[in-house]
Amino acid sequence: MNRAILADMLEADYEIIEAENGVEAVSILQKRSGEISLVLLDMVMPEMDGFEVLDVMEQEHWMDSIPVIMISAESDVIQMQRAYDKGVVDFILRPFDERIVRRRVVNTILLYTNQKKLIELVAEEIWEKERVSNLMIEILSHVVEFRNEESGQHILRIHVLTELFLKHLAGKTQRYHLSPADISLIVMASALHDIGKIAVDERILNKPARLTDEEFEIIKTHTLLGAKMLDNLPIYTDEPLLKVAYQICRWHHERYDGRGYPDGLAGDDIPIAAQVVALADVYDALTSERCYKKAYSHETAVNMILEGQCGTFNPLLMECLREMDDGLEETIKKSESAQNQHELWKTMQEALRNKDVSISDRSLRQLNHERMKANFYADMSGEIQFEYTLAPEMLTLSDWGARKLGLEKIIADQKHDQAIRQIGGADKLDTISKAIRSTTPEAPVVRYECELHHDGQPRWYQIVARSIWEEGTPPKYVGAIGKAVDIHESLMRLMELEKQASYDMMTDLLNRYYAERYIKERLAKNQNAEFVLALLDLDEFKRANDTNGHLFGDRMLQHVAQLLRQAVRGSDIIARAGGDEFLVFLKYTEDTDLDAIISRIFNMLTGSYHGFKISISMGAAQTATVGYDYDRLFQAADQALYSAKKAGKGRYCYYDATMRNTLSAISPIDGQDNKAPDLRGGGVQ
């Protein structure tokens, strides 16, 4: 019946998928989780109840992208808290009001749609940065391969083979805990596997005849040389990419039986990244033509590896090779980016082999080309790039940045430049300057978010700067480089999404979930302070709805919310706790007349709205009486509220020990008597 009612309300605007029980709901989610925008989940269902379905959704991470609204006939506080803790975004109580149901469904879907769009934008930006980083690594690797006169397709095939082997291995076993991020990192680092060859004599690298023992020993040093190059980098030493690249450079010629080089590692003492790249490198070496050999066929190469003619490899990797044998050659040939990579390699070969261009001319052309690229990317990026030098003291802006801010490109005395101070403000500029000067050569990067004023309006920017140091004892600070990125729209969207997630759409007050979070934070940080939590309930709200309609009731709630804002301080927490219930949380001192505050709030809320008399019942609980546990404090205020309503409504009372066994005002049990509450006469209507 409930499903039929909800379907009738929503089917005009949405495609409805119904499940008769929890088991069927889970089955539908398994098959169609990517298509579902919202789940309306009943708390009570046969075979598997709503909470059991939530447990499955949490385990499968479906709740990361699918919002859940819980359906219930009772507003039981404990059950609602339990559901919110499991990630439910809202509650709809029976009997259903069509306008309320439709509005909550629309609001929830819109909120999650906006969140998904924001995530997609961030993902696209991350992908683009990874693509550029990957391209730079490949270009560097191609330079190394050029000295070795190897095919420009070698790096591409190492990429493709490494990725294929890793994905197959990850699907075969959890032994190496290879996540998609791990696989992407290893694939990117694989391009640097032979970077040490740049330090090996070309005559040995490209010798067409068989190498002597001495020459082979020199060739073997490329593993240590490459690892040393990476290990000696002055920055980024803790980057995961660098660590994986080091492992690959040093150990991709090790073998599983310990007969490889340079360190004679065996078994899983060899990092899995190096093991996989080693297999990819051997396969490509066999199937490619080199100056000292012809290419073997795919079948011959696979048989040679499986028979151990190229050394011993991980048995799991050998199983992967056997299982992938049929489609491996075709997959490599069909690589989408192969042609692009080949064209890049040809362009590099032609440029470097042009004997008519002198070294100096080539350097100047390359420098101009790089400068042109840098200016183009700076203009297209929408970033304000800058460089600061200490001696002489000068600030240089990118062309686009200077135009954007309406400043000169070069500013000699930025500290006293009025235009700069109008854009950033003296305090912000001083903060940025101090932050940069407080860096060290080991930790040179700072990030700072602030508002900059230009084009007649303030906009939020993220400033990222890196200090520059001259070598010496101690190192000498000489300036900084950086950029200012306009994050205004994304920050505003994020703030709006956060507000939508944390505020009740009807009253524009905090919702109960976020109020609870903020209150818990304050209680945890202020164990010596005194707080009071009060719950308020509109006594005749149902009659207001029944008599004047739900639109009148909604506006009455908004009116009470506005009165509540006027009755408390800006530092106090107020929220809508549920249907016609509100929450107030405030801090007070021993010298404060707490009853005067509670009485003032109570009296400000009473009165009338368009001729309808507003009657308020209110229960308050103090940390001095109950303690600093939020759940206990909320329960005590709820029990005090119930006592006020039980005594005749239109009044307020404080929680005391006599109410310990009192029922909840949110979900009372009819017919049970309670002990006389501690009422304050000033609250009687």
N, C-alpha and C positions, 0 to 999 in steps of 0.2 A: 504493500500500500504506500509506504513512504517513498519507495523508488518511483512508483507511478506518479505520485504527486509532484516530485521534483522533476521528473522527465517532462511532464506536462508544462511546468513552468519554464523550462530551459530549452526544449527541443526546437523551438522556432529559430534560435540563434546558434545552437551548437549541435554537433553530432554526439549523441548520447550512447555510451556503451554501458550496459547494465550487467551486474553480477548478482546472483541469488545468494551467495554466501562468501565468506572470506577466502576459501580455497579457490573458488572461481575467480575472485578479484585478483589474487596473486598470479593465477595462470594467465589472465589477460595482461597484467603488467609485464610478465616475462616476455610475452609475444609482441606487445605494442607500446612499451614504455616510451619509445621515442616519439610516439604520436600523441600522447596524452598530455593535455594542458592543465588538468585539475582533477583531483579525486575528492568526491564527496563520500565520506566513510562513516557508516553507522557504527556506533559504539557496541551495539548488541547485534550479533549475527550468528547463525548456526554454523557448526563445524569449526570455524575459526573466527574469533571476535575481532573487533576493530583494533585492539591493542596488539594482538598477535599479528595482524596484517602490518601494523606500523613497525613491529620488530623485523619482519621480513624486508620491508621497504628500506629500513635503516641499514640492514646487513648488505643489501644489494645496491646501496647508494642511490636508489631511485628518488629519495627525498631531496637529493642535491638539486634536482631539476624539475621535480613534480610537486607542486604545493598540495597540501591536504587540508580540507575543512572537515571537522568532525561533526556528526549529527547525533543529537542526544535529546531525550525527553526531560532530563533532569540536569539542573545546573549544580552538580556536586563539585565542591571546590577541589577535593582531593583528586577526583578523576580528571577534572579539567587541568589541574597542575601536572598530573602524570602525562596527559596528552600533549600539553605544551612542551614538557621536557623532552618528549620524543620527536618534536619538530612540527607539530600541527600549527598552522598559521592562524586559524580562526575556529569559532564554534557557531553553529546554527542550532537553535533550540526549537523543538516542536511545541505547539503547532506552528507551521511555516507561514510566514508572511511573504507573499510573492515579491513585493518590491525590495524587501530586505535581502531575500535570497539572491535575486538577480543582481543587486548592487554589490553584494559581497563577492559574488562570483566574478563579476566584471573587474572589480578592483584588484582581486587577487591575481587574475590572469594578466592584467595589464602590468602589475608590479613585476611578476616573474618574466614577462616578455621583455620589459626594459632591462632587467638584470641580465638576461641572456644576450641582449644586444651589446651591453657594456662589456660582457665577458668576451664576445666575439671580436669586438674592436681591439681589446687588449691582446687577444690571441693573435690577431692579424699583425699587430705591431711587433710582437715577439717573434713571429715567424719571419717577418721581413728582416729584422736585425740578425737572426740566425742565418738567413740566406746570404746576407752580405758578408758575415763572418766566415761562413763556409767558402764563399767565393775567394776571399783573400787567402785563406789557407791553401786552397787548390792552386791559386796562381803561384804562391811560394813553392809549392810542391812541384809544379810544372817546371819552374826554373831549375830545381834540383835534377829532375828527370832529363831536362835538356842537356845538362853537362854529361849525363850518362848515355845520351843518344838513344833513349828508350822511347817507345811510342807514347804519344800524348794521351792515348786511351788507357794507359796503365792505371792512372789515378781513378778514372771513372770505374774501371772494372774492379779495382780494389774496393771502392765504395759499394758497388752493387753486390759483389760477392760477400763482403763483410756483413752487409745488412741482411742478405738472404740467409747466410749461415746463422746469424744471431737470432733472427726471428724464428727460424726452424728450431733452433736449440731451445729458445724460451718456450715454444709450444710443446716441446718434448719433455722438458724437465724443469722443476723449480729449484734445482740444485744451485744455480748461480744467481737467482733472484733478479733476473734481467727485466727491468721495467722499460716501457717505450722511451722514456727519457734517457735511460742508460744506453739503450741501443743507438739512439740518435747521437749521443755524445761519442761513443766508440767509433761510429761510422765517420763522424767529422774528424776525429783525431787520427783515423787511419791514413789520411792524406799525408801525414807527416812521418810515416814509418821509415822512410829512407833519407830523411833530411841530413843525416850525418855524412852522406856521400858527397855533399858539397865541399867537404874538407879532404876528400881523397883525390889523389892525382888522377887527372883525366886519362892519362896514358894507360894506367892500370884499369880504370873503369871500362874503357872502350877497347881494350886489347882483344883482337879477334881470335888470337890463338889461346891455347890452354895456359892458365896462370901457373907460375911457379909457386912452390910452397911459401916463399917469402912474400910474393905478391898477394897470395890468398890471405895470409895473415894480416896484411895491410888492409885488404878489403873488409875483413872481419871487424876492423876497428870502427867502421861506420856506425855500429850499434852504440858503442860507448861515446863516440864523438857527438852523435845526435842527442843522446841523453844528457850529455854535458852541456850542450848548447841550451837546451830547455831548462836545465837545472840552474844555469847561471843567469837566467833572465832577471833583471833587477826588480821587476814588478810582476804582479799577477801570479806569484808562486803558489798561492793557495787555490787557484782556480781549478775546478774539477777537470776541465778540458786539458789543462797543462799536465795534471797528474796522470791522466789516462794516456796522453800522448807520450809522456816519459816512459810509461810501462811498455807501450808498443815499440817505441824507438829502441829501447835497450834489450827487450826480450823477444822480439818477433822471430829471432833465429834459434831460440831454445827449442828443445824437443821433449816430448812427454817422458822418454826413457832417460833423460839427463845427459844425452850426447850432443846437445846443441851448444851454442855459445851466446854471450861471452861468459856467463856465470855458471853454466852447467846445471841450471835448475831442472827439477823433474816434477812430473805430476801437476797437481793443482797449486804447487808453489809458483808456477808460472801463471800470472794473471790471465783470466779468461779472455780479456781484450787482446792480449798478445798472442794467445793460442789461435784465436779466430783469424786475426790478420795474418798470422804465419801460414795458415792453410790457404787463405785467399791469395797470398803472395806466391806461394809455391804453384798453385793451380795456374795463375796468370803467367808466371815465368815459363811453365811448361807449354802452354798453349799460344805463347807469343813468340814472334821471331826476334832474336837478339843478334848482336854483332858476332857472337861466338856460336850460334846454333840456329837451326830451323825450328819452326813451330810444330809441336805435336798435336795430333787430333784430340778432341775432347775425350773420346773413349780411351785412348792410350794414356792421356794424362791422369784420368780417374783411376785406371788400373795401376799405374805406377805408384800413385799415392796410397791406394788401398793395400798394395803389396809391400809397402814399406820402403820402396826404393828412394824416397825423398826424406827419410827419417820417420820416426814414430810420432803419431799424433794421438790426441785424446780419443779413446774409443767411442765416446758419445758423438764427437765430431765426425768420426768415420761412419757412424750410423746415419748421421744427417746427410753426409755426402752420398751414401748409397740411396737413401730415400729421395734425394733431390736429383739424382743422376739424370732421369729422363728429360726434365724440363729446364735444367740449369743452363745449357748452352743457348737455348732459345730465349730465355729470360734476359740473358746478358745482351743478346743481339737486339732485343726489342726495347732496351732502355731508352726512354723518351728523350733524355738529355744528351744522348751520345753525340748526335750531330753538332749540337751547340758546343760541346766540349772540344770536339775535333776542330771546329772552326776557330775557337780561341787558341788552340795549340798551333794551328797553321799561322795565325796572325803573329804569335810570339816568335815562331821560327823565322818568318820573313823579316821581322824587325831586327832580330839579333844577328842574322846572317848577312845583312846588307853591308857588304864590304866598302861601299862608296860613302858611307856615313862614318865620320870620325867619332872617337869616343866622346870628345867634348861636345860635338854637335848633338850626338845622341842623348847625352846627359841633359843638355839645354832643352832639347825637344821634350824629353821625358818630364823635366821640371815644369815646363810651361803647360804640358798636358795635365800633369797632376794639379797644378794651380787652377787650371780651367775647371777640372773636375771638382776640386774642393769648393770653388766659388759657386758652381752650378748646384752641387748638393746642398750647400749652405742656403742658397736662395730658395731651393725647392722644399727644404725641410721645414720651413716656417720657424726655425730656431734663431734666436738672437745670439750669435757667437761673439766672443770677446777675448782679448788678450791684454793682460796687465803686466807692465814691466816696472820694476822698482827704480832702476837707474838706466836711462832717465825715467822719471815717473810719468807714465803715459798709459792711457786706456785706448785700445784700438777695437772698433766694432766692425763686424762684417758689413758689407754693402747693404744687404737686405735689412740687417738689424738697425743700422743707422737710419735708413729710410723709415722703418717701422716706428721708431721712437722719436723721429724728428730731430736727431742730434747730428753733430759732426762725426765723421768717421774716426778721426783721431782727436782725442781730448788730452791736453797736456797736464791739466791740474784738476782732476776729477773731484778731489775732495772739496774744492771751493766752487765748482761749476754749478751755477744756480739751476740750469736746465735739468741736470742729473738729479739734483736734490728734490726738484719738483716731481720728478718721475718716481723716485724711490723713497724719498724721505731720509733725513739725516740719520735717524735711529736705525733704519733697515740697512743703510749703506755701512754704518759703523759695525753692525752685527755681522754682516757678510765679511767685512774686512778682518775683523777679529777672529772669525771662524777659520778663514783661510790661513791667517798668520799662526794659528794655534795648531796647524797640521804638522806632520813630520814626514821625512822622506819615506818612511815605512807605511804611513797612513796618510796619503796626500789628498784624498778626495773628500769634499764636503758637499752636502745637499741642504738646500734651504728653500722653503716655500713662503712666498709673501705676495702682497698686492703691489703692482706697479701701475702708476697713473699715466695714461697717454690716450690721445684721441678723445679727451674729455671724460674719460670714465676709468674706474679702477678695474684691473683684471688680475686674476691669480696666475702666477708663474712659478715654475720650479727651477731653481738655479742650481746647476751642478758645476763645480769648479775643482780644478786640480792644481795644487801648488807646484812650482818648479824650483828645483834646488841645484846649486852648483856643488860639485864634489869638493870635499875638504874636511878638515877636522877642526871644528865641527862643520857639517854641511851649511851652506849659506842660502837663505831664501832670496830668490831673485824675481819672483813674479808668479803669475798664474794664468791659466787658460780655462775657458769654461763656456757655458751656454745657458740661456734662459729660455725655457720651453713654456709656451702658453698652455696652461692646463685648465683654463677657466671653465670652458663648456663641460669637460669631463668631470671636473670637481663639482660643478653645479648639479650635473645629472646625478652624480654619486650622492650628494647631500640630499637631493630631492628623493632619491630612492631610499636613503636611510630614514628620511622623515616619513615617507609613506609606510615603511616597514615598522616604524616605532610609534606612530600616532594613529589614534582612532579617527577614521574618516568622518564620522558623524559630528563629533564634538571638538575635534582638533586638539584633544588632550592626549597625553601618552596612553598607549594601550597597556593592558595589565602586564604583559610579558616584559616589556622594557621598563615599566615602573618597578617591577620586582628586581630586575637586574641592577638598576641604579640604586635602589634601596639597599640591596645586599652589599653593594660596593661601599656605600656610606657606613653601614653598620660594621663592616669589616675594618674600615680605616679609622673609626671613631669609637672605640670600645669604652672610652671614658666619658663620652658625651651622653646627654639625655635626649631621647627621641620619643615621639608619640605617633602612632599610626591610627587613623580614624577611617571607618567605613560609613558611607552615607547611603541611604535608600529613600527613594520617592515613594511615600506610602500609598498614594492613590493613582499611581501611574497607569495601571491597567484600566482604571475607570476613565482616565483621560483619553486613552487610546480608543476604548469602546464607545465613549460618548462623542468625541470630537474627531476621531479618525487618527490613523498612524502618522500622517503628515504633521498634524498638530502635536502629537507626542514627540516626534523627532525635533520639532522646533522648541518644544518645552525643554527637552534634554539640552539643546544648544544654549538656551537661556540660562539654565541652571549652571552649565559649564562656564558661561561668561561671568556669572555671579561668583562662582568659586575662584576664578582667576583674580577677581577684585578683592576677595576676602583673604588671600594668602600673600606671602612674600615671594619675590622672584626666585629665591633660593630654595623654596619648599617644592616638594614633588606632589603634583596632582595628576590623577589619571581616571579614566573610565574603567571601572573594575568589571563591568558586565552590564547587561541590559539597562536597568535604571539605577545602577549602583556606581558610586564614585569613591575614590581613595584619596586621602590626604596624608602626607608624611612630612613632619616638620621637626626641627631641632629647637630645644629650649634649654634654659639654664635653671639652676636652683632658685634664683631670685625671680624667675618669671612666674607670673600668675597664669598658670596653664589653663585654669578653668575660665578665666576671662577670655583667653584666645579661642578656646573651643566654643564658648558661648557666643562670641562675636561671629565666628564662622557659621554657627548654627542659625543665629538670628538673621544674618544677611541672606541666607538661602530661603528662609520662609517668606511667605507673602502670597502673591497671586500672579498668574500669567494669563492675560486676556480673559479675566473673570474666573479662571479656574484656580482654586485655592491650592497652594503648594504646601504640602506637609512633609516634613523630613524626620526620619529616624536615624540616629547616629550612635555608633559604638566606637569607643576609643581604648587603645591599649598602650601602656607605657613600657619602655625598656626597663625602667626601674622596677617594675612589677613582674614582667614576663621574661626579660633577658634580651639578648641580641640575635637570637635565631629568627630569621624572617618568617619561616613557616609557622612557628609558634606565635609570633607577634600577630600575624595575619589572622590566625585561628582565634586568638584571644579577642581581637577587635570584632571579628565576625560573631563570636559568642556574646559580646557586649551589645552588638547591634540587635541580635535576636532578643536579648533581654529587654531592650528598649521597645521593640515592636510587641513583645509579649505583654508588656505592661500597659499597652494602650496606644502605642505609636506617638508620633509628634513630639519626641523628646530625645535626649541623649543620655548616655551613661558610660561610666568607665569600667573596665574589666577589673574584677577582684577574684579572690580565691573561691567565693561562693558560686562562681559561674563555671567552675572547672568541668562540670558534667553537662553544661548547657549545650543545646543544639546549635546548629549553624543557621544563620539567617538566610543564607543562600540556598540551602537545601534542608529545610526543617522537616521533622517527622511529626505529623499531625497527632494530637491527642496526648503528647507527653508533657507533663508539668515540669516547671523549673523553679528553682529557688528564687526568692525575691531579689531583684537586682539593686545595685547601688545607683539610684536615679538622682539627677540634679533637677530640682523643681523648675529652674529657669528654662528648661527645654520643653515644658508641657505646653501643648497647644490647646 
